[in-house]
Amino acid sequence: MSEMQDYKSRLSDPASRKFETFSYLPAMKAEDIKKQVEYLVKKGWNPAIEHIEPEHMMDSYWYMWKLPMFGETDVDKVLAEAEACHKANPNNHVRLIGYNNFNQSQGASMVIFRGKTV
């Protein structure tokens, strides 16, 4: 078995905190985010955008940016809303969610823009 890396995430150190699977990877570039939106739309999931201040990211409540985009299939419209949320809240984490109607759950949830950590 290979050596496992310990990510030293601590509540006392906001800069070290990890959230969701993709946070262990480098920040997503625009083309990476577009691929994720394309995936959500291809799966038939409803995209939604949420945001939160970095110091509160461990809370279970994130602010919803407008309503979920029910039935939206235009990738550019979803990306425009994500960018608008990020522009309006430049210091906040912004995440993309894909709601799966069939399972009535989140099919995907990932932070696409990282806010400034303390």
Secondary structure, 3 states (H helix, E strand, C coil): CCCCCCCCCECCEHHHCCCCHHHHCCCCCHHHHHHHHHHHHHHCCEEEEEEECHHHCCCCCCEEECCCCCCCCCHHHHHHHHHHHHHHCCCCEEEEEEEECCCCEEEEEEEEECCCCC
